[in-house]
């Protein structure tokens, strides 16, 4: 094994300021941080051009695209998108976003693509790639379409254009006694009929002649993909990861004898295959299809759950990622889970995600997760989000991690719902009704999920504790991750949620960590031109961070230890984008990162002994 002294191999990379914004669609300046190049599925994980295993962490951008307020866009203009992208990078260290677009705004009339809409989408996507943030595009729908709903409805949707709904001739919508908007998926006959027609590719009579509804959606999506590729620079397009073909697919209603499993086999998987071919034809051959299963497959509310998730399917191959969502419906209900989430609460649910992805031979990504930050059950937010993120990091509860770390499993990618800089500042005419102006929260079905809010001074700030959204995670691993954990010590009111205590049998490590957050990464190293990277939250100032590795140990870093002053609009000292870089060759390696201080040599010896007996 090649050993390199840590002070020569460890780089604490100081922060990146916003990139120059002279051209909206420009690519990031040349970087020593190894952020460029393609990322895609290879052997069941995401890997970059350096062969490193990549974890994608970030947010959905954003629920505003569901609304008519900004004509189906997350932001009112390109400058707002640039401001939001810079704030996201600074406040969270995110390296990827799921960017929402909708069919209704893409094709407002039959067979006519709105090229101005594509111009604005490309500008706003470019705002994120300009910050070095990767993007995957999501063709979003909820409850099929806003145009299914009447002007006085309690609920609304997004997705299909008005002309599709008119041609469908659907019955008057009504959900009856629905206490959550999601119940419309199964209870609203207008929604279920329109959704059923989409999956059965119903022929519609429209001006210009008949067309089939799913065929027309795919045609419009292909035009959008070609248009985006042509509008983005080659450097920006490199940072586009791929496409989520359709948000939260479900049948609407089943044919006689059909189940969720046979519906996935007969309708959903053929749709994903068609979309994959469409991507290839549109010049997106090297991009990933973030294919979703039946949305109800891993519901934790039993009476809403249905079998799905493509069990037993043949491996999908490297063109796909298994892309699922998770929300704790019991916690959100206020009735089905009266208490808070606890250590390992979602370990079993996320173990199913890992298993399905492994069986399909793809990486896994949880492209939506979260919990309301305001409202009836907002008090559960700290514990629910911590438990969700814990299960993204590891398959184990914190109480078992140190003893069973070899079973920690792959680190999952994820996009939290959501990053909405319009939060509490909306002006949405719900279902185009001027008497129902929505201004608070997400302005969509009374939701409050955004972790960001712009204040009266125009500055973006968090709606939640910074420790819940700016977290240590392995951005890229030169080799293969064996285990990872992060104890963020986030608070629930006055209480600290600490679920992963260092064992008493490791007193030096326990003393080093103390009452501070810490992360541990164990990986099987591989030779690479690029290092292993851990994102450091803003609270981990480089000078106050201890790193203990099999390669050595250091508290802070000398000013000249690999740090680089880069021109072109970058500066030192901006929080949220610091990193630890570790260079190591073959063999098993470990690294602990913490803001605590203590006996580094003793801690290193304890960690080495633990790694030797565990891995």
C-alpha positions, -999 to +999 in steps of 0.1 A: +000+000+000+013+035-009+015+057+022+017+095+020+023+117+050-009+134+058+004+170+058+015+165+022-016+145+012-044+163+031-058+194+015-083+216+034-097+234+004-109+269+013-142+282+002-154+291-033-172+324-037-198+328-064-185+323-099-185+352-124-220+357-139-212+378-170-228+351-192-258+333-178-249+300-194-212+301-190-194+272-174-174+273-141-139+286-144-111+260-146-109+243-112-083+224-092-112+209-072-120+181-097-156+191-100-160+190-138-166+161-162-194+136-166-209+116-137-229+085-144-239+050-133-210+024-134-214-009-117-242+001-094-228+035-082-223+069-096-187+075-108-170+106-122-144+108-150-116+101-124-133+068-115-144+081-081-176+070-064-198+101-062-226+109-038-251+135-049-267+156-022-289+186-026-324+198-030-354+201-054-355+234-072-383+240-066-420+236-059-425+270-075-423+253-108-456+236-101-473+270-100-485+295-126-469+324-107-437+324-127-451+304-156-438+270-145-403+281-136-386+279-102-375+316-103-390+348-118-358+356-137-322+345-143-308+368-116-330+353-090-318+319-101-282+329-098-288+344-063-305+312-052-278+290-066-251+310-048-270+308-016-276+271-019-239+265-024-230+288+005-256+276+030-256+239+023-226+228+002-250+209-021-234+194-052-266+185-071-302+197-076-333+182-091-347+209-114-385+208-121-401+215-154-437+208-165-454+197-197-481+223-194-456+252-199-435+233-224-463+225-248-492+250-241-509+242-274-510+209-293-477+203-312-463+237-303-432+239-281-428+272-262-392+281-272-392+311-248-399+287-219-369+266-229-348+297-231-357+305-195-352+269-183-317+269-198-309+302-181-319+289-148-303+255-151-271+274-162-273+294-129-266+262-110-240+247-133-222+281-131-218+274-094-204+239-101-237+223-090-249+194-110-285+193-123-309+165-132-341+176-149-374+164-136-406+163-157-429+169-128-466+161-123-489+159-092-525+148-096-520+148-134-527+186-140-539+218-124-565+219-152-583+189-138-594+210-108-622+234-106-616+270-095-630+265-060-614+232-053-595+226-020-566+211-040-546+217-071-522+198-093-496+203-120-483+185-151-504+181-183-515+211-204-551+224-204-557+212-239-550+176-229-576+178-201-602+195-223-598+168-250-601+141-223-636+152-213-631+141-177-658+141-150-661+169-124-633+165-099-640+157-062-619+140-036-647+138-010-635+137+026-598+139+018-575+152+045-543+153+025-539+163-012-523+130-020-555+111-014-567+125-048-544+100-064-568+072-054-601+090-046-606+117-073-622+102-103-611+130-126-575+125-116-576+087-118-593+087-152-568+111-167-539+092-153-553+059-165-556+074-200-519+085-200-507+050-193-530+035-219-519+061-244-555+072-252-561+088-285-574+124-281-591+145-307-575+180-309-571+208-334-548+195-361-560+159-359-558+130-334-529+123-312-520+098-285-514+114-251-483+095-239-468+097-274-473+135-274-457+139-239-427+119-251-424+140-282-425+172-262-399+158-238-376+150-266-379+185-280-371+199-246-340+177-242-327+187-276-335+223-269-317+223-236-286+206-250-284+232-278-288+261-254-262+251-228-225+253-233-206+221-236-190+227-201-224+234-186-240+203-202-212+182-187-227+190-153-262+179-163-266+145-148-297+133-167-335+132-165-362+120-142-388+110-169-419+115-147-425+124-111-443+099-089-459+075-114-490+056-105-517+038-124-547+059-117-567+027-116-559-009-124-574-031-151-591-063-140-566-086-123-538-060-124-516-052-094-488-027-088-463-053-098-479-062-131-486-025-138-449-017-134-440-045-157-466-038-184-469+000-184-442+017-163-411-002-174-420+001-212-424+038-206-390+041-190-375+021-219-392+045-244-378+075-225-343+060-225-344+057-263-357+092-265-327+105-244-303+086-267-318+101-298-318+136-283-281+136-276-284+125-239-269+091-244-242+096-217-268+109-192-287+090-166-324+081-166-335+086-130-363+061-133-390+060-106-410+030-095-447+030-085-449+058-060-467+038-034-442+009-032-424+020+000-452+039+017-452+036+055-489+042+057-501+007+052-536+014+038-519+036+011-491+012+002-491-011-029-466-037-041-440-023-065-404-013-068-396-036-097-387-067-075-374-096-096-368-074-127-338-081-148-309-057-143-315-023-159-279-016-170-257+015-167-281+039-183-304+041-152-306+049-116-332+036-092-350+068-081-375+067-053-391+091-028-397+088+009-419+108+033-430+096+067-467+097+061-474+086+096-454+115+111-471+140+088-506+128+097-503+139+133-524+108+143-506+077+131-472+085+148-478+105+180-441+107+190-409+118+174-386+097+151-358+078+167-325+062+160-327+038+131-364+046+125-361+043+087-332+018+085-354-010+073-372+012+047-340+024+032-325-011+033-353-019+008-341+009-014-305-004-013-317-039-020-338-030-050-311-009-065-285-037-061-309-062-077-313-038-106-276-031-109-280+006-105-272+034-081-300+045-058-311+080-052-339+093-030-350+123-051-376+136-026-376+135+012-385+160+039-410+171+065-431+202+071-411+230+087-443+248+098-478+235+108-494+208+128-465+183+128-436+206+124-424+197+159-414+163+144-392+179+117-358+177+135-361+140+144-377+129+111-351+147+090-322+135+111-335+099+109-340+102+071-305+116+066-290+089+089-305+062+067-291+079+036-257+077+052-258+042+065-281+011+066-274+009+104-289+027+134-263+049+152-264+026+183-251-003+162-228+015+138-194+011+155-200-026+163-214-035+128-199-009+105-189-035+079-227-038+072-231+000+068-240-004+031-235+021+003-241+059+009-273+069-009-277+101-029-306+123-022-325+156-030-345+171-002-378+187-008-372+216-013-352+248-019-378+275-026-365+311-023-400+322-030-413+306+003-437+329+021-434+354-008-457+338-033-486+353-051-503+323-067-539+323-080-549+288-070-565+271-100-565+305-117-590+318-092-584+355-084-604+350-052-579+324-039-545+341-038-519+319-020-490+339-005-477+318+024-455+288+026-450+268-006-483+281-020-491+245-031-518+225-013-510+243+020-475+228+022-445+242+042-414+223+032-389+249+021-357+249+041-348+284+027-366+318+030-356+352+017-359+379+043-371+415+039-335+424+034-333+402+003-308+377+019-315+340+019-316+323+052-326+289+065-360+280+080-344+251+099-312+245+121-282+248+098-270+214+111-299+197+094-291+209+059-253+216+058-238+182+066-206+162+061-210+138+032-185+120+010-187+140-023-163+116-040-144+085-030-113+073-049-123+037-046-154+022-030-171+033+002-172+006+029-189+026+057-199+061+066-216+079+094-222+114+105-233+125+140-245+160+134-257+167+170-287+186+156-311+199+182-348+192+187-358+223+207-336+223+238-326+187+234-297+174+214-303+144+192-272+122+196-278+087+183-242+077+175-220+078+205-184+067+202-179+035+222-165+037+258-138+013+247-123+041+225-116+067+251-092+088+230-116+090+201-144+098+225-123+125+241-114+140+208-150+141+196-164+153+229-197+172+225-189+180+188-202+167+155-181+141+138-180+119+107-162+087+099-155+074+064-140+040+056-131+032+020-113+007-002-089+028-020-080+029-056-054+048-076-069+080-090-058+113-104-082+129-080-085+126-042-113+114-019-134+144-009-155+151+022-177+182+023-172+203+054-202+223+067-197+259+075-193+251+112-162+231+104-137+260+099-105+246+084-084+260+112-106+243+138-111+209+122-093+177+133-087+150+108-075+116+120-067+090+093-046+059+087-024+084+068-018+106+098-035+132+119-037+170+120-056+198+137-062+225+112-039+231+083-010+255+076-019+282+052+002+267+025-010+231+029-025+225-004-048+255-002-050+275-034-059+311-041-078+309-074-086+339-095-117+344-115-142+355-088-133+330-061-122+340-026-113+324+007-134+323+038-170+318+025-187+291+046-204+260+032-180+248+005-149+238+024-136+203+019-112+177+032-092+160+004-074+127+011-050+110-013-045+073-008-039+042-030-050+006-027-061-008+007-086+000+034-085+035+047-103+054+074-107+091+082-125+108+111-134+145+109-145+165+138-144+200+153-132+186+186-096+186+198-077+161+218-049+134+217-047+128+179-021+101+181-040+081+206-072+085+187-055+074+155-042+042+172-077+034+185-092+039+151-066+018+134-073-011+158-110-007+153-107-007+115-084-038+115-109-059+135-140-046+117-129-045+081 
